[in-house]
Amino acid sequence: MLDIVFNGSFMPHGHCLLWRWDLLFLHVTGDALTALSYALIPIALIHIVRKRDDLQFDRLFLLFAGFIGFCGITHTLGLINIWHGYYFIEGAAKLLTGLISITTAVVLWKLTPTIIALPSAALLEQRNKELLKAQDALKEVNLTLEAKVEARTKELILQANTDPLTSCLNRRAILRDLDDEIKRCKRYENTCSLLMLDVDHFKQVNDNFGHQVGDDVLIKIADTITHTCRQTDFVGRYGGEEFLIVLPQTDGAQAKDLAERIRESVSALSEHFAFAVSCSIGIAALKNDSDMHTFIKRADEAVYEAKDSGRNCVILAK
């Protein structure tokens, strides 16, 4: 069988070409250049497939490489057969080339819908622009959402620390600020004073004029205290008709001067109502051995002393 395949005794193609140099040049040059290109193209395709692991249809590339490679072998054998008649080998090569060619054609036709469906460069650019626009819109939505969350967070913090009636600090917030100020004073050896303000005869206001009028009194008193105090002071509703005012870096004498101004301003509110408005204020200056509860207790005792002294007055605790 091998003798038949490698039998080169058949008439070479050169006899058909009459061994003319011009015909030999055309066939030899044409087959040689075609065989060389068909050898280089499969190498390039295989190199591309190996370097690009993300390449789609890599098996189709390899199939094309085989198809082109067998075409090159056929041209090479045609070049050899000019001088030696190896027609069985050339026929076998042509048969294999035909098989791989028809296989490549079938696979290519089956993949045609998928390849056509692949987005073009223009379509990819358009979609990329749409994606960038959507990304910008999403960033804008996120910024808006963050702003809303920040605003809502501030609102919740304000609600958690604010008395809903008087808009000053609530009990929890004023006690927290008082405790922080006491710790700060002890650490840096600063002075601090505390005012406790109690509205005089407030129960009678509610009983005789109603709770709505009583609420108006508390609101106006809270506004008066806030406007009279410094921005560094803390004003909070301690409970009912009682207010706490924390005065950082303020000694007893300075606190008493401020308390007198507050008392006078509260008394001036009487012109807005059909009854007299007044308050009793107790003052406590921070001592080295004081904690928050002792501090508040001393101011509270000073308030009781002010009430026992006839109300509408200021008492500084000893």
C-alpha positions in Angstrom: 0.0 0.0 0.0 2.8 2.4 0.9 4.5 1.6 -2.4 1.4 2.7 -4.2 1.1 5.9 -2.2 4.7 6.8 -2.5 4.9 5.7 -6.2 6.5 8.7 -7.9 6.9 7.1 -11.3 3.9 8.8 -12.9 4.5 11.4 -15.5 5.4 14.7 -13.8 3.5 17.9 -14.5 6.6 19.3 -16.2 5.8 17.2 -19.3 2.4 18.8 -19.5 4.1 22.2 -19.3 6.6 21.1 -22.0 9.3 22.1 -19.5 9.0 25.7 -20.7 10.7 28.1 -18.4 7.9 30.7 -18.6 5.2 28.2 -17.6 7.4 26.6 -15.0 8.1 30.1 -13.5 4.4 30.9 -13.3 3.4 27.6 -11.7 6.4 27.2 -9.4 6.3 30.8 -8.2 2.5 30.8 -7.7 2.5 27.5 -5.8 5.5 28.4 -3.7 4.1 31.8 -2.6 0.7 30.3 -1.9 2.2 27.4 0.1 4.4 29.9 2.1 1.4 32.1 2.9 -0.8 29.1 3.8 1.9 28.0 6.2 2.2 31.4 7.9 -1.6 32.1 8.2 -2.3 29.0 10.5 0.7 29.9 12.7 -0.7 33.4 13.1 -4.2 32.1 13.9 -2.9 29.6 16.5 -0.7 32.4 18.1 -3.8 34.7 18.4 -5.9 31.9 20.0 -3.2 31.1 22.5 -2.6 34.8 23.5 -6.3 35.8 23.7 -8.1 33.6 26.3 -11.1 35.8 26.0 -11.5 35.3 22.3 -14.9 34.0 21.1 -15.1 31.1 18.6 -11.5 30.0 19.2 -12.3 26.5 17.9 -13.5 28.1 14.6 -10.2 29.9 14.4 -8.3 26.6 14.8 -10.6 25.0 12.2 -9.7 27.7 9.7 -6.0 27.2 10.6 -6.3 23.5 9.7 -8.2 24.2 6.5 -5.6 26.8 5.3 -2.8 24.5 6.4 -4.1 21.6 4.3 -4.5 23.9 1.4 -0.9 24.8 1.7 0.1 21.2 1.8 -1.9 20.6 -1.4 0.0 23.4 -3.2 3.3 22.1 -1.9 2.6 18.7 -3.4 1.5 20.3 -6.6 4.9 22.0 -6.7 6.7 18.7 -6.1 4.6 16.9 -8.7 6.1 19.2 -11.4 9.2 17.0 -11.2 7.9 13.8 -9.4 4.5 12.3 -9.9 3.3 11.6 -6.3 -0.4 11.8 -7.4 -1.7 9.4 -4.7 -0.2 11.6 -1.9 -1.6 14.7 -3.6 -5.0 13.0 -4.0 -5.0 12.0 -0.3 -4.1 15.6 0.7 -6.9 17.0 -1.5 -9.3 14.6 0.1 -8.4 15.7 3.6 -8.5 19.3 2.5 -12.0 18.8 1.1 -13.2 17.1 4.3 -11.8 19.9 6.6 -13.1 22.5 4.1 -16.7 21.2 4.2 -16.5 20.8 8.0 -15.3 24.5 8.2 -18.1 25.6 5.9 -20.8 23.7 7.9 -19.6 25.0 11.3 -19.4 28.6 9.9 -22.9 28.5 8.6 -24.2 27.2 11.9 -22.4 30.0 13.7 -23.6 32.7 11.2 -26.7 33.8 13.3 -24.6 34.0 16.4 -21.8 36.0 14.7 -24.3 38.3 13.0 -26.0 38.9 16.4 -22.7 40.2 17.9 -22.9 44.0 18.5 -20.9 46.2 16.1 -18.3 48.7 17.3 -20.8 51.5 16.6 -23.5 49.7 18.7 -21.0 49.1 21.5 -20.1 52.8 21.5 -23.7 53.8 21.6 -24.5 51.4 24.5 -21.4 52.6 26.3 -22.6 56.2 26.0 -26.0 55.1 27.3 -24.3 53.3 30.2 -22.3 56.4 31.0 -25.5 58.5 31.0 -27.2 56.0 33.3 -24.1 56.0 35.6 -24.2 59.8 35.8 -27.9 59.7 36.6 -27.3 57.1 39.2 -24.6 59.2 40.8 -27.0 62.2 40.9 -29.6 60.0 42.5 -27.1 58.8 45.0 -26.0 62.3 45.9 -29.6 63.4 46.2 -30.3 60.3 48.4 -27.3 61.0 50.6 -28.4 64.6 51.0 -31.9 63.4 52.0 -30.4 60.8 54.4 -28.1 63.4 55.9 -31.0 65.9 56.3 -33.2 63.2 57.8 -30.5 62.1 60.2 -30.0 65.7 61.4 -33.8 66.0 61.8 -34.0 62.8 63.8 -31.0 63.9 66.0 -32.7 67.3 66.5 -36.0 65.6 67.4 -34.2 63.2 69.8 -32.6 66.1 71.7 -35.3 68.8 71.5 -38.2 69.4 73.7 -41.2 69.4 71.3 -43.1 72.2 73.1 -40.3 74.8 73.9 -37.8 73.8 71.2 -35.0 73.9 73.7 -33.0 70.8 74.8 -35.0 68.0 76.4 -34.2 66.4 79.8 -31.9 63.7 78.4 -29.9 66.2 76.2 -29.5 68.8 78.9 -28.3 66.2 81.4 -25.8 64.8 78.9 -24.4 68.3 78.2 -24.3 69.0 81.9 -22.3 65.8 82.6 -19.9 66.6 79.7 -19.3 70.1 81.0 -18.6 68.8 84.6 -16.0 66.4 83.2 -14.5 69.1 81.1 -14.3 71.5 84.1 -12.6 68.9 86.3 -10.1 68.0 83.5 -9.1 71.5 82.7 -9.9 73.1 86.1 -12.5 75.4 84.6 -15.5 77.0 86.4 -19.1 76.2 85.7 -22.4 77.2 87.1 -25.9 75.8 86.9 -29.3 77.6 87.0 -32.5 75.9 87.9 -35.6 77.9 87.0 -39.1 77.1 88.2 -42.1 79.0 87.0 -44.1 80.5 89.9 -47.7 79.3 90.5 -47.7 77.4 87.2 -50.4 75.0 88.4 -52.8 77.8 89.0 -52.2 79.0 85.4 -53.2 75.7 84.1 -56.2 75.4 86.4 -57.5 78.9 85.9 -56.7 79.6 82.2 -56.2 76.1 80.7 -53.2 74.1 79.5 -53.0 75.9 76.2 -52.3 79.2 78.0 -49.8 77.3 80.2 -48.0 76.0 77.1 -47.8 79.5 75.7 -46.2 80.7 79.0 -43.6 77.9 78.8 -42.8 78.7 75.2 -42.3 82.4 75.8 -40.2 81.7 78.9 -38.0 79.3 77.0 -37.5 81.9 74.2 -36.7 84.5 76.8 -34.1 82.3 78.5 -32.5 81.4 75.1 -32.3 85.0 74.0 -30.9 86.2 77.3 -28.2 83.5 77.6 -25.0 83.3 75.6 -24.6 81.0 72.6 -22.2 78.9 74.6 -24.8 78.2 77.3 -27.1 75.2 77.3 -30.8 75.6 78.0 -33.0 72.7 78.5 -36.4 71.8 79.9 -35.8 69.7 83.0 -39.5 68.7 83.5 -42.9 70.4 83.7 -42.3 74.0 84.4 -38.6 73.6 85.4 -35.6 74.6 83.2 -31.9 73.9 83.6 -29.3 76.4 82.3 -25.7 75.2 82.1 -23.2 78.1 82.1 -19.6 77.1 81.1 -16.7 79.1 82.5 -19.0 81.1 84.7 -18.6 81.6 88.5 -21.3 82.1 91.0 -21.3 85.9 90.9 -21.5 86.0 87.1 -24.2 83.4 87.1 -26.2 85.5 89.6 -26.0 88.5 87.3 -27.3 86.5 84.4 -30.1 84.9 86.5 -31.3 88.3 87.6 -31.5 89.4 83.9 -33.5 86.2 83.1 -35.8 86.8 86.1 -36.5 90.4 85.0 -37.1 89.3 81.4 -39.5 86.6 82.5 -41.4 89.1 84.7 -41.7 91.4 81.7 -43.8 88.7 80.0 -46.7 89.6 82.2 -47.8 92.2 79.7 -48.7 89.4 77.3 -51.0 87.7 79.7 -54.0 88.5 82.0 -51.9 87.4 85.0 -48.5 87.9 86.5 -45.6 85.8 85.2 -42.6 85.2 87.4 -40.0 82.6 88.2 -37.7 81.4 91.0 -34.1 80.6 90.2 -31.6 78.6 92.1 -27.9 78.8 91.4 -25.1 76.4 92.1 -21.4 76.9 91.3 -19.5 73.7 90.6 -17.2 72.4 93.4 -14.3 70.0 93.0 -16.1 67.2 94.8 -19.4 67.6 93.0 -20.9 65.1 90.6 -23.9 65.8 88.4 -26.6 64.6 90.8 -25.1 66.6 93.7 -24.7 69.7 91.4 -28.4 69.5 90.4 -29.5 68.9 94.0 -27.7 72.0 95.2 -29.4 74.1 92.5 -32.8 72.5 93.3 -32.4 73.3 97.0 -31.6 76.9 96.1 -34.9 77.0 94.1 -36.8 75.8 97.2 -35.1 78.5 99.2 -36.1 81.1 96.6 -39.7 80.0 96.8 -39.6 80.1 100.6 -38.3 83.6 100.3 -41.4 84.7 98.5 -40.7 83.6 94.9 -39.7 85.8 91.9 -36.1 85.9 93.3 -32.6 84.5 92.7 -30.8 82.4 95.4 -27.1 81.4 95.1 -26.4 78.1 96.9 -23.5 78.1 99.3 
